[in-house]
Structure formats: C-alpha cells, structure tokens
Amino acid sequence: MGKRDYKIDLSELLSAKNEEEVSNKLLKIIKSYGVDIYKNDIISNPYFKSLASEIKEIVISELKEIKSHLKVELDGVEEELKKIKSSDSPDKETNKQLKSLKSDCLLLISELDDRIDDLKYNL
C-alpha cells in the first residue's frame, strides 16, 4: 500500500465517529503500513497514541503466531528434505521445490521479525 492509500486511511481514521471505528481504522493502519509512514500522525494525537500502544501488542501477538506457524511448516519442509536426501532415488524436482519453499519460509520469518521489531522499538 502506498502513501495515497495511507492518506485515505488516515482521513477515515480522523473522521471516525466512535471508539470502535477509531480502533478498527487504527488497527488497519498499523497492520498495513510501516511505522515510519504513520508514526508522526498517530503520536501527535494523545488519543490515537494511547490506543496505538494497545493495538500494537495485538498486532505483535498476531505476527508472532504467524511466525510460529511458519516455523512448524519449515520444520516439516526440512523433514521432507531429509527424507529425499536419504532416499535411494531422490526426486530432484521435489527437492528443488522444497528448497525453494524453505527459502520462502525463512524470508517470511525474517520479514516478520523485522516488522515485530519495527513495532516494538519505533512506535
């Protein structure tokens, strides 16, 4: 999502009529954008700032749960790779696909770690 989308989401946040709407719009912003995009707008408003700290913990918890699921999948991929490696006639195409999947999982885990750190230390 780009700056233009963020401006629309920020406008919707600013025009929210009740706490539930504010919480939902703020949750959407925190989930959708990097901290550097929205930090100044959120921190400058004491009400948004107080809600953001609560929402931040919810988002971090969700990201950690996703990361945990990815680690389980990664373990399964590594097990399958071991089976293929120890096989008498390894399937090279499956091996290639599993290695690619393993790489994707590792990249996603790294991105989740970066996003968690961004929320923890910059918001």
C-alpha positions as CSV (number, residue, x, y, z in Angstrom):
1,M,0.0,0.0,0.0
2,G,1.3,3.4,-0.9
3,K,1.2,6.9,0.6
4,R,-2.0,7.7,-1.3
5,D,-3.8,4.7,0.3
6,Y,-2.4,5.8,3.7
7,K,-3.8,9.3,3.2
8,I,-7.3,7.8,2.6
9,D,-7.0,5.5,5.6
10,L,-5.8,8.4,7.8
11,S,-8.7,10.5,6.6
12,E,-11.1,7.7,7.5
13,L,-9.4,7.5,11.0
14,L,-9.8,11.2,11.5
15,S,-13.5,11.1,10.6
16,A,-14.3,8.1,12.7
17,K,-17.4,8.7,14.9
18,N,-16.8,6.4,17.8
19,E,-14.1,4.5,19.7
20,E,-14.9,1.2,17.8
21,E,-14.4,2.9,14.4
22,V,-11.2,4.6,15.6
23,S,-9.8,1.3,16.9
24,N,-10.7,-0.5,13.7
25,K,-9.2,2.2,11.5
26,L,-6.1,2.4,13.6
27,L,-5.7,-1.4,13.6
28,K,-5.9,-1.3,9.8
29,I,-3.2,1.4,9.6
30,I,-0.9,-0.4,12.0
31,K,-1.3,-3.7,10.2
32,S,-1.0,-2.2,6.7
33,Y,1.9,0.3,6.9
34,G,5.4,0.6,8.2
35,V,5.7,2.7,11.4
36,D,7.7,5.4,9.6
37,I,4.6,6.2,7.5
38,Y,2.1,6.8,10.3
39,K,4.2,7.4,13.4
40,N,4.0,11.2,13.4
41,D,0.3,11.3,12.7
42,I,-0.5,8.8,15.5
43,I,1.9,10.0,18.2
44,S,0.8,13.6,17.8
45,N,-2.7,12.7,18.8
46,P,-2.8,11.6,22.5
47,Y,-6.0,9.6,22.0
48,F,-4.6,7.7,19.0
49,K,-1.3,7.3,20.8
50,S,-2.9,5.6,23.8
51,L,-5.0,3.2,21.6
52,A,-1.9,2.5,19.3
53,S,0.0,1.0,22.2
54,E,-2.8,-1.4,22.9
55,I,-3.3,-2.2,19.2
56,K,0.5,-2.6,18.7
57,E,0.5,-5.5,21.2
58,I,-2.4,-7.2,19.4
59,V,-0.6,-6.9,16.1
60,I,2.7,-8.2,17.6
61,S,0.9,-11.2,19.1
62,E,-0.7,-12.0,15.7
63,L,2.6,-11.7,13.9
64,K,4.3,-14.0,16.4
65,E,1.5,-16.5,15.9
66,I,2.0,-16.4,12.1
67,K,5.8,-16.8,12.7
68,S,5.2,-19.8,14.9
69,H,3.0,-21.5,12.2
70,L,5.7,-20.8,9.6
71,K,8.3,-22.4,11.8
72,V,6.2,-25.5,12.1
73,E,5.9,-25.6,8.3
74,L,9.6,-25.0,8.0
75,D,10.3,-28.0,10.2
76,G,8.0,-30.1,8.0
77,V,9.8,-29.0,4.9
78,E,13.2,-29.8,6.5
79,E,12.0,-33.3,7.4
80,E,10.9,-33.9,3.8
81,L,14.2,-32.7,2.5
82,K,16.0,-35.1,4.8
83,K,13.8,-38.0,3.6
84,I,14.6,-37.1,0.0
85,K,18.3,-36.8,0.7
86,S,18.4,-40.2,2.3
87,S,16.3,-41.8,-0.4
88,D,17.9,-44.2,-2.9
89,S,16.4,-42.4,-5.8
90,P,15.8,-38.7,-4.8
91,D,13.2,-36.8,-6.7
92,K,15.2,-33.8,-7.9
93,E,12.2,-31.7,-8.9
94,T,10.5,-32.2,-5.4
95,N,13.9,-31.4,-3.8
96,K,14.1,-28.2,-5.8
97,Q,10.6,-27.2,-4.9
98,L,11.1,-27.9,-1.2
99,K,14.3,-25.9,-1.1
100,S,12.5,-23.0,-2.7
101,L,9.7,-23.3,-0.1
102,K,12.3,-23.4,2.7
103,S,13.9,-20.3,1.4
104,D,10.5,-18.6,1.2
105,C,9.7,-19.6,4.7
106,L,13.0,-18.3,6.0
107,L,12.5,-15.0,4.2
108,L,9.0,-14.6,5.6
109,I,10.2,-15.3,9.1
110,S,12.9,-12.7,8.7
111,E,10.3,-10.2,7.4
112,L,8.1,-10.9,10.4
113,D,11.0,-10.4,12.8
114,D,11.7,-7.0,11.2
115,R,8.1,-6.0,11.4
116,I,7.8,-7.0,15.0
117,D,11.0,-5.1,15.9
118,D,9.7,-2.1,14.0
119,L,6.5,-2.1,16.0
120,K,8.3,-2.7,19.3
121,Y,11.0,-0.1,19.0
122,N,9.6,2.6,16.8
123,L,6.0,3.0,17.8
